[in-house]
């Protein structure tokens, strides 16, 4: 029987905080407990925001926490061709279409349709919200565009392909019990699969990378629980293996807000400099 494979996949667009420590240590400890492998992936697909100093900081923080991982470390920026190939396969299936909407367009849609939101609170769009041609919007033929997944067609194709209406994923509690959870990708609307600025979105890159690395167990925070709906759909459409998911609790501040790099919450680097020890971190995050 093959060994289970876990991973930690941070984005180098800021410094790691206690929430990242919880996610990394959860995966690492589960891998060690089950005699599995632990991999590190640098999700630097957003090349504009990813910085080499943040990559160095991630490696230093994880080593300080006592984590060990296999080499080489996968970096998404080195695998754009693989994401493009996956997107082209979806295109050949007739599942992707161009989206020229700007941030202003999305803001206007959100204001006019306050209840049409996806699980992340972003506008939930479907194909009927888009004009049929660029000419209708007076767009420059060279204008960049994103590619969105035609959710209605994708679910119809899934029924044709798999002969079922429902889609499920396996949710593990970390202690041996696994339950099957019904996925509801339709609540996301037509999600972006290829961004305007990079040849993939998080949703596409993560399923391609998990398959490439043979990930059997995905450990991540509850804030990504709903995203698993989209990931299971893409895995089914692209004939990719289905990992087992474990969504752990979130570290929040005193107001109940989850920690965030964008909010400049206290970083592991700052805690280290203040004399906090790895054992202190474990106590702070409930391990």
MARBA-954847 format. One record per residue (C-alpha): residue in three letters; x, y, z. Coordinates in nm, 4 decimals, padded with zeros to 6 digits. Example, Ala and Ser with C-alpha at 12.3 -4.5 7.8 and 13.67 -1.06 7.14 Angstrom:
2
  rest      east     north        up
   ALA   01.2300  -00.4500   00.7800
   SER   01.3670  -00.1060   00.7140
***
This chain:
287
  rest      east     north        up
   UNK   00.0000   00.0000   00.0000
   UNK   00.1419   00.3401  -00.0998
   UNK   00.2261   00.5979   00.1635
   UNK  -00.0100   00.8948   00.2107
   UNK   00.1171   01.2248   00.0718
   UNK   00.0480   01.5595   00.2405
   UNK   00.1483   01.9107   00.1362
   UNK   00.1678   02.2687   00.2541
   UNK   00.1236   02.5238  -00.0236
   UNK   00.1755   02.8887   00.0803
   UNK   00.1756   03.1887  -00.1521
   UNK   00.4882   03.4098  -00.1250
   UNK   00.3002   03.7401  -00.1255
   UNK   00.3559   03.8176   00.2410
   UNK   00.4926   03.6759   00.5647
   UNK   00.3490   03.3647   00.7274
   UNK   00.1339   03.4098   01.0383
   UNK  -00.0132   03.1800   01.3038
   UNK  -00.2846   03.0546   01.0667
   UNK  -00.0175   02.9302   00.8302
   UNK   00.1652   02.7670   01.1203
   UNK  -00.1518   02.5753   01.2092
   UNK  -00.2008   02.4549   00.8520
   UNK   00.1639   02.3553   00.8022
   UNK   00.1960   02.1792   01.1380
   UNK  -00.1370   01.9991   01.0942
   UNK  -00.0284   01.8467   00.7646
   UNK   00.3229   01.7719   00.8870
   UNK   00.2081   01.6009   01.2074
   UNK  -00.0577   01.3948   01.0273
   UNK   00.1980   01.2832   00.7701
   UNK   00.4397   01.1827   01.0452
   UNK   00.1678   01.0009   01.2394
   UNK   00.0604   00.8000   00.9342
   UNK   00.4123   00.7334   00.8092
   UNK   00.3463   00.9484   00.5048
   UNK   00.5365   01.1997   00.2963
   UNK   00.5247   01.5777   00.3425
   UNK   00.5775   01.8122   00.0483
   UNK   00.6153   02.1878   00.0203
   UNK   00.4724   02.3793  -00.2752
   UNK   00.5286   02.7490  -00.3424
   UNK   00.2126   02.8848  -00.5038
   UNK   00.3723   03.1781  -00.6837
   UNK   00.1382   03.1815  -00.9806
   UNK   00.0679   03.5499  -00.9069
   UNK   00.4084   03.6627  -01.0271
   UNK   00.3308   04.0313  -00.9744
   UNK   00.2819   03.9878  -00.5979
   UNK   00.5242   03.7020  -00.5287
   UNK   00.8623   03.8104  -00.3921
   UNK   01.1868   03.6121  -00.3482
   UNK   01.2268   03.7504   00.0041
   UNK   00.8912   03.6013   00.1010
   UNK   00.9991   03.2607  -00.0336
   UNK   01.3142   03.2791   00.1799
   UNK   01.1039   03.3820   00.4777
   UNK   00.8674   03.0875   00.4298
   UNK   01.1555   02.8396   00.4274
   UNK   01.3106   03.0001   00.7373
   UNK   00.9818   03.0052   00.9299
   UNK   00.8981   02.6428   00.8516
   UNK   01.2460   02.5226   00.9431
   UNK   01.2231   02.7187   01.2697
   UNK   00.8944   02.5421   01.3476
   UNK   01.0747   02.2098   01.3052
   UNK   00.9213   02.1041   00.9745
   UNK   01.1044   01.8942   00.7185
   UNK   00.9960   01.8402   00.3587
   UNK   01.1069   01.6590   00.0488
   UNK   01.3098   01.8263  -00.2239
   UNK   01.2718   01.9642  -00.4792
   UNK   01.0090   02.2186  -00.3775
   UNK   00.7521   02.2648  -00.6539
   UNK   00.7076   02.6241  -00.7723
   UNK   00.3978   02.7038  -00.9731
   UNK   00.5734   02.9706  -01.1802
   UNK   00.7765   02.6913  -01.3417
   UNK   00.4686   02.4996  -01.4596
   UNK   00.2562   02.7491  -01.6512
   UNK   00.2570   02.5200  -01.9565
   UNK   00.0854   02.2461  -01.7552
   UNK  -00.1955   02.4772  -01.6453
   UNK  -00.2347   02.6000  -02.0013
   UNK  -00.2637   02.2424  -02.1241
   UNK  -00.5377   02.1698  -01.8681
   UNK  -00.7236   02.4871  -01.9687
   UNK  -00.6973   02.3946  -02.3358
   UNK  -00.8503   02.0566  -02.2570
   UNK  -01.1461   02.2290  -02.0911
   UNK  -01.1747   02.4572  -02.3931
   UNK  -01.1874   02.1601  -02.6294
   UNK  -01.4743   02.0310  -02.4165
   UNK  -01.6561   02.3586  -02.4819
   UNK  -01.6520   02.4590  -02.1154
   UNK  -01.4604   02.7897  -02.1179
   UNK  -01.5569   03.1288  -02.2565
   UNK  -01.3884   03.4716  -02.2519
   UNK  -01.4713   03.7317  -01.9883
   UNK  -01.3783   04.0960  -02.0553
   UNK  -01.5430   04.2396  -01.7438
   UNK  -01.3417   04.4966  -01.5532
   UNK  -01.3379   04.5559  -01.1801
   UNK  -01.5739   04.8461  -01.2392
   UNK  -01.8112   04.6148  -01.4270
   UNK  -01.8040   04.3647  -01.1411
   UNK  -01.8637   04.6380  -00.8833
   UNK  -02.1629   04.7638  -01.0816
   UNK  -02.3035   04.4107  -01.1073
   UNK  -02.2573   04.3568  -00.7332
   UNK  -02.4385   04.6824  -00.6541
   UNK  -02.7302   04.5879  -00.8787
   UNK  -02.7420   04.2234  -00.7638
   UNK  -02.6525   04.2206  -00.3920
   UNK  -02.7818   03.8656  -00.3417
   UNK  -02.5918   03.7144  -00.6350
   UNK  -02.2724   03.6298  -00.4471
   UNK  -02.0514   03.3230  -00.4339
   UNK  -01.9247   03.1637  -00.1085
   UNK  -01.6365   03.4141  -00.1003
   UNK  -01.8748   03.7089  -00.1265
   UNK  -01.7741   03.7930  -00.4849
   UNK  -02.0311   03.8429  -00.7632
   UNK  -02.1818   03.5126  -00.8778
   UNK  -02.1981   03.5343  -01.2538
   UNK  -02.3349   03.3102  -01.5250
   UNK  -02.2983   03.3203  -01.9001
   UNK  -02.6173   03.5165  -01.9607
   UNK  -02.4586   03.8141  -01.7838
   UNK  -02.2064   03.8506  -02.0680
   UNK  -02.2494   04.0168  -02.4081
   UNK  -02.2159   03.7794  -02.7009
   UNK  -01.9286   03.9576  -02.8704
   UNK  -01.6596   04.2137  -02.8079
   UNK  -01.8151   04.4295  -03.0784
   UNK  -02.1233   04.4754  -02.8604
   UNK  -01.9025   04.6388  -02.5980
   UNK  -01.6800   04.8294  -02.8383
   UNK  -01.3714   04.6495  -02.7098
   UNK  -01.0281   04.6569  -02.8630
   UNK  -00.9670   04.3177  -03.0317
   UNK  -00.6347   04.2972  -02.8464
   UNK  -00.7839   04.3502  -02.5014
   UNK  -00.6912   04.0862  -02.2471
   UNK  -00.9591   03.8594  -02.1096
   UNK  -01.0115   03.5898  -01.8480
   UNK  -01.1636   03.2507  -01.9172
   UNK  -01.4623   03.1420  -01.7115
   UNK  -01.6093   02.7962  -01.6669
   UNK  -01.9588   02.7545  -01.8073
   UNK  -02.0933   02.5965  -01.4898
   UNK  -02.4252   02.4873  -01.6335
   UNK  -02.2591   02.3111  -01.9257
   UNK  -01.9903   02.1624  -01.6996
   UNK  -02.2490   02.0041  -01.4717
   UNK  -02.4426   01.8756  -01.7723
   UNK  -02.1262   01.7213  -01.9148
   UNK  -02.0474   01.5660  -01.5780
   UNK  -02.3867   01.3948  -01.5803
   UNK  -02.3211   01.2648  -01.9315
   UNK  -01.9693   01.1540  -01.8460
   UNK  -02.0224   01.0017  -01.5024
   UNK  -02.3903   00.9184  -01.5179
   UNK  -02.4741   01.0970  -01.1960
   UNK  -02.6281   01.4243  -01.0831
   UNK  -02.4457   01.4593  -00.7525
   UNK  -02.0774   01.5218  -00.6880
   UNK  -01.9143   01.4296  -00.3568
   UNK  -01.5816   01.4690  -00.1797
   UNK  -01.4314   01.2843   00.1165
   UNK  -01.3881   01.4895   00.4337
   UNK  -01.1581   01.3421   00.7002
   UNK  -01.1698   01.4541   01.0624
   UNK  -00.7988   01.3795   01.1122
   UNK  -00.8726   01.0987   01.3575
   UNK  -00.9765   00.8223   01.1198
   UNK  -01.3395   00.9060   01.0417
   UNK  -01.4276   00.9975   00.6822
   UNK  -01.7629   01.1267   00.5611
   UNK  -01.8849   01.1908   00.2096
   UNK  -01.9930   01.5505   00.1552
   UNK  -02.2105   01.6576  -00.1340
   UNK  -02.0377   01.9262  -00.3380
   UNK  -02.2360   02.2177  -00.4774
   UNK  -02.0155   02.3857  -00.7400
   UNK  -02.3179   02.5616  -00.8887
   UNK  -02.3208   02.8057  -00.5959
   UNK  -01.9982   02.9523  -00.7341
   UNK  -02.1456   03.0449  -01.0696
   UNK  -01.9082   03.0642  -01.3648
   UNK  -01.5747   03.0729  -01.1844
   UNK  -01.2583   03.2117  -01.3416
   UNK  -01.0318   02.9312  -01.4638
   UNK  -00.7690   03.1393  -01.6446
   UNK  -00.6960   03.4897  -01.5205
   UNK  -00.6209   03.7879  -01.7403
   UNK  -00.2664   03.8182  -01.6082
   UNK  -00.1579   03.4550  -01.5577
   UNK  -00.2475   03.1309  -01.7423
   UNK  -00.4502   02.9837  -01.4569
   UNK  -00.6530   03.0613  -01.1484
   UNK  -00.6021   02.9124  -00.8030
   UNK  -00.8782   02.6591  -00.8725
   UNK  -00.7127   02.5186  -01.1841
   UNK  -00.3527   02.5290  -01.0604
   UNK  -00.4252   02.3564  -00.7303
   UNK  -00.5963   02.0528  -00.8824
   UNK  -00.3273   02.0147  -01.1492
   UNK  -00.0523   02.0410  -00.8857
   UNK  -00.2179   01.8019  -00.6409
   UNK  -00.2449   01.5433  -00.9180
   UNK   00.1129   01.6016  -01.0357
   UNK   00.2526   01.5587  -00.6846
   UNK   00.0349   01.2578  -00.6025
   UNK  -00.1279   01.4337  -00.3064
   UNK  -00.3570   01.1935  -00.1236
   UNK  -00.4543   01.4180   00.1707
   UNK  -00.5232   01.7916   00.1413
   UNK  -00.5100   01.9732   00.4762
   UNK  -00.6208   02.3374   00.4751
   UNK  -00.8403   02.5817   00.6620
   UNK  -01.2184   02.5879   00.6797
   UNK  -01.2147   02.9076   00.4740
   UNK  -01.1424   02.6852   00.1711
   UNK  -01.4123   02.4276   00.2458
   UNK  -01.6511   02.5653  -00.0173
   UNK  -01.3719   02.5863  -00.2774
   UNK  -01.3544   02.2070  -00.2640
   UNK  -01.6812   02.2054  -00.4616
   UNK  -01.5024   02.3566  -00.7628
   UNK  -01.1932   02.1431  -00.7168
   UNK  -01.3906   01.8181  -00.7191
   UNK  -01.5711   01.9307  -01.0340
   UNK  -01.2436   02.0077  -01.2130
   UNK  -01.0918   01.6793  -01.0963
   UNK  -01.3878   01.4914  -01.2403
   UNK  -01.3835   01.6802  -01.5705
   UNK  -01.0056   01.6417  -01.6136
   UNK  -00.9910   01.2784  -01.4941
   UNK  -00.7666   01.3693  -01.2009
   UNK  -00.7465   01.1626  -00.8794
   UNK  -00.9589   01.2600  -00.5810
   UNK  -00.7681   01.3333  -00.2599
   UNK  -00.9140   01.3132   00.0880
   UNK  -00.9742   01.6570   00.2423
   UNK  -00.9243   01.7741   00.5970
   UNK  -01.0359   02.1312   00.6709
   UNK  -00.9049   02.2437   01.0082
   UNK  -01.0287   02.5239   01.2307
   UNK  -00.9174   02.8824   01.1750
   UNK  -00.7077   03.1094   01.3913
   UNK  -00.8957   03.4348   01.4458
   UNK  -00.8328   03.7660   01.6163
   UNK  -01.0357   03.9007   01.9080
   UNK  -01.3097   04.0209   01.6704
   UNK  -01.3490   03.6771   01.5134
   UNK  -01.1777   03.7721   01.1858
   UNK  -00.9443   03.5097   01.0428
   UNK  -00.5808   03.6084   01.0247
   UNK  -00.4622   03.7512   00.6939
   UNK  -00.1372   03.8581   00.5300
   UNK  -00.3169   04.1473   00.3611
   UNK  -00.4242   04.2789   00.7022
   UNK  -00.0607   04.2570   00.8178
   UNK  -00.1410   04.0334   01.1112
   UNK   00.1530   03.9487   01.3350
   UNK   00.3942   03.7347   01.1377
   UNK   00.5928   03.4322   01.2505
   UNK   00.9070   03.6289   01.1736
   UNK   00.8001   03.9035   01.4152
   UNK   00.7156   03.6436   01.6806
   UNK   01.0582   03.4865   01.6386
   UNK   01.2271   03.8214   01.6826
   UNK   01.0200   03.8829   01.9951
   UNK   01.1552   03.5649   02.1532
   UNK   00.8550   03.3390   02.0971
   UNK   00.9557   02.9721   02.0678
   UNK   00.8130   02.7011   01.8389
   UNK   00.6532   02.5418   02.1443
   UNK   00.4900   02.8750   02.2269
   UNK   00.3478   02.8816   01.8731
   UNK   00.2026   02.5341   01.9164
   UNK   00.0279   02.6460   02.2338
   UNK  -00.1008   02.9635   02.0680
   UNK  -00.2617   02.7694   01.7843
   UNK  -00.4086   02.4947   02.0004
   UNK  -00.1671   02.2122   01.9211
***
